[in-house]
Amino acid sequence: MSGVVSLELGNRKRGAINWRRGAAALAFAAVASVRSPLAAQTSPVVGVVFDSIHGKPLSNAFVTLSNVSGGETSDEFGRFRFAAVAPGAHILSVQHDLLDSIGLPALSRGVQTGGDDTVRIAVPSFATLWARFCGGDAPKDTAVVFGRVTLANAQAGVPLAEIQVTWADLVVARPKTVEQHVRVARVRTDTTGWYALCGVPATTNLEVVASTGEDSSGVIDLLPADLPIRRRDLRIGHAEPGRGIARGVVAGTTMSSGSAVAGARLVVEGLEARSGADGRFFITGVPVGTREVVMTEIGMKPATATVEVSPEDTAFVAFDLQKVVALDVMNVTASAVRRGFARDFEFRKKEGLGKYFDSTYISRHPTLTSLFDELPYTSVRRKGNQVVQIVFGQGLRACLANVLIDGRQVPQDFLQDLYPDDIAAMEVYRDAYTTPVDIGARSASLCGTIAIWTKRAFP
């Protein structure tokens, strides 16, 4: 299957002039021309912008009209109005964040002034876009990823490049058991570098990469969105020479306005750096092409950004941390509480129901993935150096591990916040029957448990 080279958007039909008012309208215009010559030479243009993807009016759309200075913004009902427009043919254009999100250019259509018909212009529906990209009718709960592939140092499209999209499905095989199935879809670009991959899931994390032989882009995450169509352009870099630089800044606006975040970890293609006191970071030797920079900092949600790295050039990225994640459910800075955590850990260690690791052992591992690879009873799914999922058992007996961080049960994706030197101690229990009551009581799952204690919680 090949992609679509161009998109033709909007309704090009001209609005018809309404002469139904007959003589009465002409008489009114004649009277108006006596009172105001300008009024006879201009007329209003009134219209509505509609979002056919979500089935509702499109508010806050910026609407412009050729030969008319400035623009108008659509209201909550998608309505806009130009009060006085000179007679003749005009081009109406609409810009909106939604169009940017789905990777389409501004909508446009021709308008003939002089009538009183409402001008209607709409974002194409998903059914229309699916038919254009894929043909036929769109299946339920499906999506399209499309875009253009170019070389890192050129604008020309790359023909016959392979696009691979990967995602994971978790399937409940029987009560309390989970199986993971990795799905892969592939497509090649057309002669101008465009591709369209139809039928990928709409609500699942996707990983997309473009390649031609040994040359490729980075593996780029496409996070779930409420849009069934997503555009992802990719630039392919050479496997050998031609390195670039990634630099940027990390700031946390929820902590204090514009405050820098120092010590955050930045990773791109296996290269790592930490942000300085001013929040800035600098990574050299980055492979050229489309690359993903991953930012992690304990207590905050991980963030990713996509950069286009060119040979012997610098790509800039800014991380603006909007939400701070609280990992602890109590004030662990109190010395009595911290000593209590450590005392309980030592007590459970003496009982010997699980496996126990202290900071000396944990710090020997360069990444969390290498640490979890050595855990008993478990298997690890990873992306690069990041842990994505930990499972106890295999096959039909597999189940997702319960994860506790500083005494609080959390989703497994919180593990992406952690690095070995953040962890003071860890406990691993193979199933619910060996998990101590004071830990297991926090979870209704019969699966095994991994309890992690950070250096914030231990004295």
SELO-833973 format. One record per residue (C-alpha): residue number from 1; residue in three letters; chain; x, y, z. Coordinates in nm, 2 decimals. Example, Ala and Ser with C-alpha at 12.3 -4.5 7.8 and 13.67 -1.06 7.14 Angstrom:
BEGIN
> 1;ala;A;1.23;-0.45;0.78
> 2;ser;A;1.37;-0.11;0.71
% end
This chain:
BEGIN
> 1;met;A;0.00;0.00;0.00
> 2;ser;A;0.13;0.35;-0.07
> 3;gly;A;0.05;0.68;0.08
> 4;val;A;-0.14;0.98;-0.05
> 5;val;A;0.06;1.24;-0.23
> 6;ser;A;-0.17;1.53;-0.18
> 7;leu;A;-0.49;1.63;0.00
> 8;glu;A;-0.77;1.84;-0.15
> 9;leu;A;-0.97;1.99;0.12
> 10;gly;A;-1.28;2.21;0.15
> 11;asn;A;-1.58;2.27;-0.07
> 12;arg;A;-1.49;2.48;-0.37
> 13;lys;A;-1.85;2.54;-0.48
> 14;arg;A;-1.94;2.91;-0.48
> 15;gly;A;-2.22;3.03;-0.27
> 16;ala;A;-2.51;3.12;-0.50
> 17;ile;A;-2.64;3.48;-0.50
> 18;asn;A;-3.00;3.49;-0.36
> 19;trp;A;-3.23;3.69;-0.58
> 20;arg;A;-3.55;3.56;-0.41
> 21;arg;A;-3.62;3.89;-0.24
> 22;gly;A;-3.70;4.04;-0.58
> 23;ala;A;-3.81;4.39;-0.62
> 24;ala;A;-3.84;4.45;-0.24
> 25;ala;A;-3.46;4.38;-0.20
> 26;leu;A;-3.37;4.60;-0.49
> 27;ala;A;-3.58;4.88;-0.35
> 28;phe;A;-3.42;4.85;-0.01
> 29;ala;A;-3.07;4.86;-0.17
> 30;ala;A;-3.16;5.17;-0.36
> 31;val;A;-3.28;5.35;-0.05
> 32;ala;A;-2.96;5.23;0.14
> 33;ser;A;-2.74;5.36;-0.14
> 34;val;A;-2.89;5.71;-0.10
> 35;arg;A;-2.82;5.70;0.28
> 36;ser;A;-2.48;5.54;0.26
> 37;pro;A;-2.29;5.48;-0.07
> 38;leu;A;-2.04;5.25;0.12
> 39;ala;A;-2.33;5.02;0.23
> 40;ala;A;-2.43;4.97;-0.13
> 41;gln;A;-2.08;4.86;-0.23
> 42;thr;A;-2.02;4.61;0.05
> 43;ser;A;-2.22;4.32;0.21
> 44;pro;A;-2.17;4.09;0.51
> 45;val;A;-2.03;3.74;0.49
> 46;val;A;-2.17;3.51;0.75
> 47;gly;A;-2.07;3.14;0.80
> 48;val;A;-2.03;2.84;1.02
> 49;val;A;-1.72;2.61;1.07
> 50;phe;A;-1.80;2.25;1.16
> 51;asp;A;-1.58;1.97;1.31
> 52;ser;A;-1.70;1.66;1.12
> 53;ile;A;-1.45;1.43;1.31
> 54;his;A;-1.62;1.50;1.65
> 55;gly;A;-1.96;1.59;1.50
> 56;lys;A;-1.99;1.94;1.66
> 57;pro;A;-1.93;2.31;1.57
> 58;leu;A;-1.57;2.42;1.56
> 59;ser;A;-1.51;2.71;1.81
> 60;asn;A;-1.20;2.93;1.82
> 61;ala;A;-1.12;2.88;1.45
> 62;phe;A;-0.94;3.17;1.29
> 63;val;A;-1.12;3.26;0.97
> 64;thr;A;-0.97;3.49;0.70
> 65;leu;A;-1.11;3.63;0.37
> 66;ser;A;-0.89;3.73;0.08
> 67;asn;A;-0.87;4.10;0.02
> 68;val;A;-1.00;4.17;0.37
> 69;ser;A;-0.76;4.27;0.64
> 70;gly;A;-0.75;4.09;0.97
> 71;gly;A;-0.97;3.79;1.05
> 72;glu;A;-1.26;3.66;1.26
> 73;thr;A;-1.27;3.39;1.53
> 74;ser;A;-1.56;3.15;1.54
> 75;asp;A;-1.78;3.14;1.85
> 76;glu;A;-1.90;2.84;2.05
> 77;phe;A;-2.14;2.76;1.78
> 78;gly;A;-1.88;2.78;1.51
> 79;arg;A;-2.03;3.10;1.37
> 80;phe;A;-1.83;3.39;1.22
> 81;arg;A;-1.92;3.72;1.05
> 82;phe;A;-1.74;3.97;0.83
> 83;ala;A;-1.94;4.29;0.85
> 84;ala;A;-1.85;4.47;0.52
> 85;val;A;-1.69;4.28;0.23
> 86;ala;A;-1.64;4.43;-0.12
> 87;pro;A;-1.84;4.26;-0.40
> 88;gly;A;-1.68;3.98;-0.60
> 89;ala;A;-1.51;3.64;-0.55
> 90;his;A;-1.30;3.58;-0.24
> 91;ile;A;-1.12;3.28;-0.08
> 92;leu;A;-1.23;3.19;0.27
> 93;ser;A;-0.96;3.01;0.48
> 94;val;A;-0.98;2.85;0.82
> 95;gln;A;-0.70;2.77;1.06
> 96;his;A;-0.73;2.57;1.39
> 97;asp;A;-0.53;2.36;1.63
> 98;leu;A;-0.74;2.05;1.53
> 99;leu;A;-0.61;2.08;1.17
> 100;asp;A;-0.25;2.10;1.30
> 101;ser;A;-0.31;1.80;1.52
> 102;ile;A;-0.43;1.58;1.23
> 103;gly;A;-0.16;1.72;1.00
> 104;leu;A;-0.38;1.89;0.74
> 105;pro;A;-0.34;2.23;0.59
> 106;ala;A;-0.59;2.52;0.64
> 107;leu;A;-0.94;2.46;0.50
> 108;ser;A;-1.04;2.69;0.21
> 109;arg;A;-1.32;2.75;-0.03
> 110;gly;A;-1.45;3.01;-0.27
> 111;val;A;-1.71;3.27;-0.16
> 112;gln;A;-1.91;3.50;-0.38
> 113;thr;A;-2.03;3.81;-0.20
> 114;gly;A;-2.36;3.97;-0.26
> 115;gly;A;-2.59;3.70;-0.13
> 116;asp;A;-2.74;3.62;0.21
> 117;asp;A;-2.67;3.25;0.22
> 118;thr;A;-2.47;3.12;0.52
> 119;val;A;-2.12;3.00;0.42
> 120;arg;A;-2.05;2.65;0.55
> 121;ile;A;-1.71;2.49;0.57
> 122;ala;A;-1.61;2.17;0.75
> 123;val;A;-1.31;1.97;0.87
> 124;pro;A;-1.34;1.64;0.67
> 125;ser;A;-1.50;1.35;0.86
> 126;phe;A;-1.29;1.05;0.95
> 127;ala;A;-1.50;0.84;0.71
> 128;thr;A;-1.39;1.09;0.43
> 129;leu;A;-1.03;1.08;0.53
> 130;trp;A;-1.03;0.70;0.56
> 131;ala;A;-1.18;0.67;0.21
> 132;arg;A;-0.91;0.90;0.07
> 133;phe;A;-0.62;0.72;0.24
> 134;cys;A;-0.74;0.36;0.26
> 135;gly;A;-1.05;0.32;0.05
> 136;gly;A;-1.38;0.16;0.15
> 137;asp;A;-1.54;0.20;0.49
> 138;ala;A;-1.35;0.25;0.82
> 139;pro;A;-1.37;-0.04;1.07
> 140;lys;A;-1.48;0.04;1.42
> 141;asp;A;-1.21;0.15;1.68
> 142;thr;A;-0.94;0.20;1.42
> 143;ala;A;-0.71;0.48;1.32
> 144;val;A;-0.47;0.60;1.04
> 145;val;A;-0.11;0.71;1.07
> 146;phe;A;0.02;0.90;0.77
> 147;gly;A;0.31;1.13;0.68
> 148;arg;A;0.61;1.19;0.47
> 149;val;A;0.96;1.05;0.49
> 150;thr;A;1.26;1.26;0.39
> 151;leu;A;1.63;1.24;0.44
> 152;ala;A;1.79;1.43;0.73
> 153;asn;A;1.98;1.66;0.50
> 154;ala;A;1.73;1.70;0.22
> 155;gln;A;1.37;1.79;0.15
> 156;ala;A;1.31;1.53;-0.12
> 157;gly;A;1.08;1.24;-0.02
> 158;val;A;1.23;0.89;0.02
> 159;pro;A;1.06;0.64;-0.21
> 160;leu;A;1.00;0.28;-0.09
> 161;ala;A;1.11;0.35;0.27
> 162;glu;A;0.97;0.10;0.51
> 163;ile;A;0.74;0.23;0.79
> 164;gln;A;0.70;-0.01;1.08
> 165;val;A;0.44;0.05;1.36
> 166;thr;A;0.44;-0.17;1.67
> 167;trp;A;0.20;-0.19;1.96
> 168;ala;A;0.12;-0.43;2.25
> 169;asp;A;-0.22;-0.59;2.32
> 170;leu;A;-0.29;-0.73;2.67
> 171;val;A;-0.53;-1.02;2.65
> 172;val;A;-0.70;-1.18;2.95
> 173;ala;A;-0.66;-1.55;2.88
> 174;arg;A;-0.86;-1.66;3.18
> 175;pro;A;-0.94;-1.50;3.52
> 176;lys;A;-0.64;-1.34;3.68
> 177;thr;A;-0.40;-1.43;3.39
> 178;val;A;-0.28;-1.19;3.12
> 179;glu;A;-0.10;-1.25;2.80
> 180;gln;A;0.08;-0.99;2.60
> 181;his;A;0.07;-1.00;2.22
> 182;val;A;0.30;-0.77;2.02
> 183;arg;A;0.15;-0.65;1.69
> 184;val;A;0.35;-0.52;1.39
> 185;ala;A;0.22;-0.35;1.08
> 186;arg;A;0.44;-0.24;0.79
> 187;val;A;0.39;-0.02;0.48
> 188;arg;A;0.62;0.14;0.22
> 189;thr;A;0.63;0.50;0.10
> 190;asp;A;0.52;0.59;-0.25
> 191;thr;A;0.75;0.75;-0.51
> 192;thr;A;0.73;1.09;-0.34
> 193;gly;A;0.79;0.96;0.02
> 194;trp;A;0.43;0.97;0.14
> 195;tyr;A;0.28;0.68;0.34
> 196;ala;A;-0.05;0.59;0.50
> 197;leu;A;-0.09;0.30;0.75
> 198;cys;A;-0.45;0.20;0.79
> 199;gly;A;-0.61;-0.01;1.06
> 200;val;A;-0.39;0.06;1.37
> 201;pro;A;-0.56;0.08;1.71
> 202;ala;A;-0.69;0.42;1.81
> 203;thr;A;-0.64;0.41;2.18
> 204;thr;A;-0.30;0.23;2.22
> 205;asn;A;0.06;0.35;2.24
> 206;leu;A;0.22;0.31;1.90
> 207;glu;A;0.59;0.30;1.81
> 208;val;A;0.68;0.41;1.46
> 209;val;A;1.01;0.40;1.28
> 210;ala;A;1.12;0.46;0.92
> 211;ser;A;1.41;0.28;0.75
> 212;thr;A;1.59;0.22;0.43
> 213;gly;A;1.84;-0.06;0.47
> 214;glu;A;2.08;0.03;0.75
> 215;asp;A;1.97;0.39;0.77
> 216;ser;A;1.67;0.48;0.98
> 217;ser;A;1.49;0.73;1.20
> 218;gly;A;1.46;0.68;1.57
> 219;val;A;1.18;0.48;1.73
> 220;ile;A;0.91;0.75;1.79
> 221;asp;A;0.62;0.71;2.04
> 222;leu;A;0.27;0.80;1.93
> 223;leu;A;0.06;0.84;2.25
> 224;pro;A;-0.31;0.77;2.25
> 225;ala;A;-0.53;1.06;2.14
> 226;asp;A;-0.89;1.13;2.09
> 227;leu;A;-0.82;1.17;1.71
> 228;pro;A;-0.85;0.87;1.48
> 229;ile;A;-0.60;1.01;1.24
> 230;arg;A;-0.24;1.11;1.32
> 231;arg;A;0.03;1.26;1.11
> 232;arg;A;0.40;1.17;1.18
> 233;asp;A;0.66;1.29;0.94
> 234;leu;A;1.00;1.11;0.97
> 235;arg;A;1.35;1.20;0.87
> 236;ile;A;1.60;0.92;0.80
> 237;gly;A;1.96;0.97;0.91
> 238;his;A;2.27;0.77;0.80
> 239;ala;A;2.39;0.49;1.02
> 240;glu;A;2.75;0.61;1.01
> 241;pro;A;2.88;0.97;1.00
> 242;gly;A;2.68;1.29;1.04
> 243;arg;A;2.61;1.35;1.41
> 244;gly;A;2.43;1.64;1.56
> 245;ile;A;2.36;1.80;1.90
> 246;ala;A;2.04;1.80;2.11
> 247;arg;A;2.01;2.08;2.36
> 248;gly;A;1.73;2.23;2.56
> 249;val;A;1.58;2.33;2.89
> 250;val;A;1.36;2.16;3.16
> 251;ala;A;1.13;2.38;3.36
> 252;gly;A;0.84;2.30;3.60
> 253;thr;A;0.56;2.55;3.57
> 254;thr;A;0.35;2.39;3.84
> 255;met;A;0.62;2.42;4.10
> 256;ser;A;0.68;2.79;4.05
> 257;ser;A;0.63;3.00;3.74
> 258;gly;A;0.91;2.91;3.50
> 259;ser;A;1.13;2.74;3.76
> 260;ala;A;1.42;2.54;3.63
> 261;val;A;1.44;2.17;3.71
> 262;ala;A;1.80;2.06;3.79
> 263;gly;A;1.92;1.70;3.78
> 264;ala;A;1.66;1.57;3.54
> 265;arg;A;1.77;1.28;3.32
> 266;leu;A;1.76;1.33;2.94
> 267;val;A;1.82;1.03;2.71
> 268;val;A;1.83;1.01;2.33
> 269;glu;A;1.94;0.71;2.14
> 270;gly;A;2.13;0.57;2.44
> 271;leu;A;2.31;0.90;2.51
> 272;glu;A;2.24;1.06;2.85
> 273;ala;A;2.28;1.39;3.02
> 274;arg;A;2.14;1.57;3.32
> 275;ser;A;2.00;1.92;3.34
> 276;gly;A;2.21;2.18;3.51
> 277;ala;A;2.11;2.43;3.79
> 278;asp;A;1.95;2.65;3.52
> 279;gly;A;1.75;2.35;3.38
> 280;arg;A;1.96;2.34;3.06
> 281;phe;A;2.11;2.03;2.90
> 282;phe;A;2.34;1.95;2.61
> 283;ile;A;2.39;1.61;2.44
> 284;thr;A;2.65;1.57;2.16
> 285;gly;A;2.69;1.29;1.91
> 286;val;A;2.32;1.24;1.85
> 287;pro;A;2.24;1.04;1.53
> 288;val;A;2.08;1.25;1.26
> 289;gly;A;1.72;1.22;1.17
> 290;thr;A;1.39;1.22;1.37
> 291;arg;A;1.48;1.12;1.73
> 292;glu;A;1.30;1.11;2.06
> 293;val;A;1.43;1.27;2.37
> 294;val;A;1.30;1.12;2.70
> 295;met;A;1.30;1.32;3.02
> 296;thr;A;1.26;1.15;3.36
> 297;glu;A;1.27;1.29;3.70
> 298;ile;A;1.15;1.12;4.02
> 299;gly;A;0.83;1.26;4.14
> 300;met;A;0.73;1.39;3.80
> 301;lys;A;0.57;1.23;3.50
> 302;pro;A;0.81;1.13;3.23
> 303;ala;A;0.80;1.34;2.92
> 304;thr;A;0.91;1.29;2.56
> 305;ala;A;0.98;1.52;2.28
> 306;thr;A;1.06;1.46;1.91
> 307;val;A;1.35;1.65;1.75
> 308;glu;A;1.48;1.67;1.40
> 309;val;A;1.86;1.63;1.42
> 310;ser;A;2.07;1.75;1.12
> 311;pro;A;2.44;1.68;1.05
> 312;glu;A;2.67;1.92;1.24
> 313;asp;A;2.37;2.12;1.36
> 314;thr;A;2.19;2.17;1.69
> 315;ala;A;1.83;2.07;1.76
> 316;phe;A;1.65;2.25;2.05
> 317;val;A;1.38;2.11;2.27
> 318;ala;A;1.20;2.25;2.58
> 319;phe;A;1.03;2.03;2.85
> 320;asp;A;0.76;2.22;3.03
> 321;leu;A;0.65;1.99;3.32
> 322;gln;A;0.29;2.06;3.38
> 323;lys;A;0.20;1.80;3.64
> 324;val;A;0.39;1.68;3.94
> 325;val;A;0.32;1.32;4.05
> 326;ala;A;0.32;1.25;4.42
> 327;leu;A;0.46;0.91;4.49
> 328;asp;A;0.42;0.91;4.86
> 329;val;A;0.09;0.91;5.05
> 330;met;A;0.24;1.05;5.37
> 331;asn;A;0.51;1.29;5.49
> 332;val;A;0.81;1.06;5.45
> 333;thr;A;1.05;1.35;5.54
> 334;ala;A;0.96;1.29;5.91
> 335;ser;A;1.25;1.10;6.06
> 336;ala;A;1.02;0.87;6.27
> 337;val;A;0.83;0.76;5.96
> 338;arg;A;1.15;0.70;5.76
> 339;arg;A;1.30;0.49;6.04
> 340;gly;A;0.97;0.30;6.05
> 341;phe;A;0.99;0.21;5.68
> 342;ala;A;1.35;0.09;5.73
> 343;arg;A;1.26;-0.11;6.04
> 344;asp;A;0.97;-0.29;5.87
> 345;phe;A;1.19;-0.37;5.57
> 346;glu;A;1.45;-0.54;5.80
> 347;phe;A;1.17;-0.73;5.98
> 348;arg;A;1.03;-0.87;5.65
> 349;lys;A;1.38;-0.95;5.54
> 350;lys;A;1.44;-1.17;5.84
> 351;glu;A;1.11;-1.35;5.77
> 352;gly;A;1.26;-1.45;5.44
> 353;leu;A;0.94;-1.48;5.24
> 354;gly;A;1.08;-1.30;4.94
> 355;lys;A;1.40;-1.16;4.78
> 356;tyr;A;1.55;-0.85;4.92
> 357;phe;A;1.80;-0.60;4.77
> 358;asp;A;1.97;-0.30;4.92
> 359;ser;A;2.12;0.01;4.76
> 360;thr;A;2.47;-0.15;4.74
> 361;tyr;A;2.34;-0.43;4.51
> 362;ile;A;2.10;-0.20;4.32
> 363;ser;A;2.36;0.07;4.24
> 364;arg;A;2.58;-0.19;4.06
> 365;his;A;2.33;-0.18;3.77
> 366;pro;A;2.35;0.10;3.51
> 367;thr;A;1.98;0.08;3.43
> 368;leu;A;1.65;-0.03;3.58
> 369;thr;A;1.61;-0.28;3.30
> 370;ser;A;1.94;-0.45;3.39
> 371;leu;A;1.83;-0.47;3.75
> 372;phe;A;1.49;-0.61;3.68
> 373;asp;A;1.64;-0.87;3.44
> 374;glu;A;1.80;-1.03;3.74
> 375;leu;A;1.48;-1.04;3.95
> 376;pro;A;1.36;-1.39;4.04
> 377;tyr;A;1.02;-1.51;3.91
> 378;thr;A;0.97;-1.23;3.66
> 379;ser;A;1.01;-1.14;3.30
> 380;val;A;1.05;-0.78;3.17
> 381;arg;A;0.92;-0.60;2.86
> 382;arg;A;1.14;-0.30;2.77
> 383;lys;A;1.18;-0.02;2.53
> 384;gly;A;1.55;0.06;2.50
> 385;asn;A;1.67;0.11;2.86
> 386;gln;A;1.32;0.18;3.00
> 387;val;A;1.11;-0.09;3.17
> 388;val;A;0.76;-0.10;3.02
> 389;gln;A;0.61;-0.40;3.20
> 390;ile;A;0.69;-0.66;3.46
> 391;val;A;0.51;-1.00;3.45
> 392;phe;A;0.52;-1.29;3.70
> 393;gly;A;0.50;-1.63;3.55
> 394;gln;A;0.47;-1.73;3.19
> 395;gly;A;0.20;-1.83;2.93
> 396;leu;A;-0.14;-1.88;3.08
> 397;arg;A;-0.01;-1.83;3.43
> 398;ala;A;0.14;-1.49;3.36
> 399;cys;A;0.01;-1.19;3.55
> 400;leu;A;0.10;-0.82;3.58
> 401;ala;A;0.31;-0.75;3.89
> 402;asn;A;0.18;-0.54;4.17
> 403;val;A;0.41;-0.24;4.21
> 404;leu;A;0.45;-0.04;4.53
> 405;ile;A;0.67;0.28;4.56
> 406;asp;A;0.73;0.41;4.91
> 407;gly;A;0.43;0.21;5.04
> 408;arg;A;0.18;0.32;4.78
> 409;gln;A;0.05;0.10;4.50
> 410;val;A;0.10;0.26;4.17
> 411;pro;A;0.06;0.18;3.79
> 412;gln;A;0.36;0.01;3.64
> 413;asp;A;0.44;0.31;3.42
> 414;phe;A;0.56;0.49;3.73
> 415;leu;A;0.87;0.27;3.70
> 416;gln;A;0.98;0.49;3.41
> 417;asp;A;1.04;0.76;3.67
> 418;leu;A;1.31;0.56;3.84
> 419;tyr;A;1.67;0.49;3.80
> 420;pro;A;1.89;0.25;4.01
> 421;asp;A;2.05;0.53;4.21
> 422;asp;A;1.70;0.66;4.31
> 423;ile;A;1.63;0.33;4.50
> 424;ala;A;1.73;0.25;4.85
> 425;ala;A;1.58;-0.10;4.88
> 426;met;A;1.35;-0.34;4.70
> 427;glu;A;1.15;-0.65;4.79
> 428;val;A;1.01;-0.91;4.55
> 429;tyr;A;0.74;-1.16;4.64
> 430;arg;A;0.65;-1.43;4.38
> 431;asp;A;0.27;-1.45;4.46
> 432;ala;A;-0.01;-1.33;4.69
> 433;tyr;A;0.05;-1.62;4.93
> 434;thr;A;0.41;-1.52;5.01
> 435;thr;A;0.35;-1.14;5.02
> 436;pro;A;0.33;-1.01;5.37
> 437;val;A;-0.01;-0.89;5.49
> 438;asp;A;0.10;-0.53;5.55
> 439;ile;A;0.21;-0.51;5.18
> 440;gly;A;-0.04;-0.74;5.01
> 441;ala;A;-0.34;-0.58;5.18
> 442;arg;A;-0.30;-0.29;4.95
> 443;ser;A;-0.38;-0.50;4.64
> 444;ala;A;-0.67;-0.72;4.55
> 445;ser;A;-0.46;-0.90;4.29
> 446;leu;A;-0.32;-1.25;4.36
> 447;cys;A;-0.01;-1.17;4.15
> 448;gly;A;0.33;-1.12;4.29
> 449;thr;A;0.45;-0.79;4.43
> 450;ile;A;0.75;-0.57;4.38
> 451;ala;A;0.79;-0.31;4.67
> 452;ile;A;1.04;-0.03;4.60
> 453;trp;A;1.17;0.21;4.86
> 454;thr;A;1.33;0.53;4.73
> 455;lys;A;1.60;0.72;4.90
> 456;arg;A;1.34;0.99;4.99
> 457;ala;A;1.17;0.73;5.21
> 458;phe;A;1.46;0.57;5.38
> 459;pro;A;1.69;0.74;5.64
% end
